[in-house]
Amino acid sequence: MKSYRITVNGKAYDVDVEELKSGQAPQTRSVEAPRQAPVTTSPTPSVSAGSTKIEAPMQGKIVAVKVAEGELVKNGDVVAILEAMKMENEIIATESGTVASVNVAAGQAVDVGDLIISLD
């Protein structure tokens, strides 16, 4: 038996690995995963925001912001590019209006529901 320490998502686990001889069948057993406490997040700080909010539809990284504060956008215009699972996703304006605030920058990680841009 060999012991190893592995790290998954920043949490370290100690595991024992049995070395099998040629032709030896592995022994299996069920192991219950450790229970984790619920994740709590601190409230998002308030930011200047317009009446229409464009939020992240999924977790990922902002690759590009295509608009600036004060710029006019039309419904369907691409306002940002979000990379998730190695795919680039266009974030589009859901209404026409003026960009009230840009709340992300290229390279920034976002979670589902994070405010990306708001429009007036």
C-alpha positions in Angstrom: 0.0 0.0 0.0 1.3 3.4 -0.9 0.0 6.7 0.6 -0.4 9.9 -1.4 -1.7 13.3 -0.7 -3.7 14.9 -3.6 -5.2 18.3 -3.8 -8.6 18.9 -5.5 -9.9 22.5 -5.7 -7.5 23.6 -3.0 -8.5 20.9 -0.5 -5.9 18.2 0.4 -6.9 14.6 0.7 -4.8 11.6 1.9 -5.3 8.5 -0.1 -3.9 4.9 0.1 -3.3 3.1 -3.2 -2.9 -0.6 -3.3 -0.3 -2.0 -5.8 -1.7 -5.1 -7.5 0.4 -8.0 -8.7 -0.2 -9.3 -12.2 -3.5 -11.2 -12.4 -4.7 -10.1 -8.9 -8.2 -8.8 -8.8 -8.7 -5.4 -7.1 -10.6 -5.2 -3.9 -13.3 -2.5 -3.8 -15.0 -0.7 -1.0 -17.3 2.2 -0.7 -16.0 5.4 0.9 -18.3 8.3 1.8 -17.0 11.6 0.6 -16.4 14.1 3.4 -19.3 16.4 3.9 -18.6 20.1 3.2 -20.1 23.0 4.9 -22.4 25.2 2.6 -20.5 27.9 0.8 -21.5 31.4 1.8 -20.6 34.5 -0.1 -20.4 38.0 1.1 -22.9 40.4 -0.5 -21.7 42.1 -3.7 -20.8 45.7 -3.0 -23.3 48.2 -4.4 -22.3 49.7 -7.7 -23.8 52.4 -9.8 -26.3 50.6 -11.9 -28.9 51.4 -14.5 -32.4 50.0 -14.8 -31.5 47.1 -17.1 -28.9 44.7 -15.7 -26.9 42.3 -17.9 -25.7 39.5 -15.7 -23.3 36.5 -16.2 -25.4 33.6 -17.4 -22.6 31.1 -16.3 -19.4 31.0 -14.4 -16.3 31.9 -16.5 -13.8 34.6 -17.3 -14.4 37.8 -19.1 -12.2 37.8 -22.3 -13.3 41.2 -23.6 -15.6 44.1 -22.8 -17.0 45.6 -26.1 -18.7 48.7 -24.7 -17.8 51.7 -22.5 -19.9 53.8 -20.1 -22.0 56.3 -22.0 -22.1 54.3 -25.2 -25.4 53.7 -26.9 -26.2 50.0 -27.5 -29.1 48.3 -29.4 -31.0 45.2 -28.3 -28.8 42.3 -29.5 -25.5 44.1 -29.6 -22.5 42.2 -28.2 -21.4 43.9 -25.0 -18.9 41.4 -23.6 -17.2 38.0 -24.4 -17.3 35.4 -21.6 -15.1 32.3 -21.8 -16.5 29.2 -20.1 -15.4 25.6 -20.6 -12.9 26.8 -23.3 -15.7 28.3 -25.4 -16.2 32.0 -26.0 -19.8 33.1 -25.4 -21.2 36.5 -26.6 -23.0 38.4 -23.9 -25.7 40.5 -25.6 -27.7 43.6 -24.7 -31.2 42.6 -23.8 -32.6 46.1 -24.5 -31.5 49.2 -26.3 -30.1 52.0 -24.1 -27.1 53.8 -22.8 -24.4 52.0 -20.9 -24.7 53.2 -17.3 -21.9 51.1 -15.8 -19.4 48.4 -16.8 -18.7 46.3 -13.8 -16.1 43.8 -15.1 -12.8 44.0 -16.9 -11.0 41.6 -19.3 -9.4 38.7 -17.4 -11.9 38.9 -14.5 -13.6 35.8 -13.2 -17.4 35.9 -12.8 -20.0 33.7 -11.2 -23.6 33.1 -12.4 -25.6 36.2 -11.8 -22.7 38.6 -11.4 -23.5 42.0 -12.8 -21.5 42.6 -16.0 -23.1 45.8 -17.4 -26.1 47.9 -16.6 -28.1 50.1 -19.1 -30.3 53.1 -18.7 
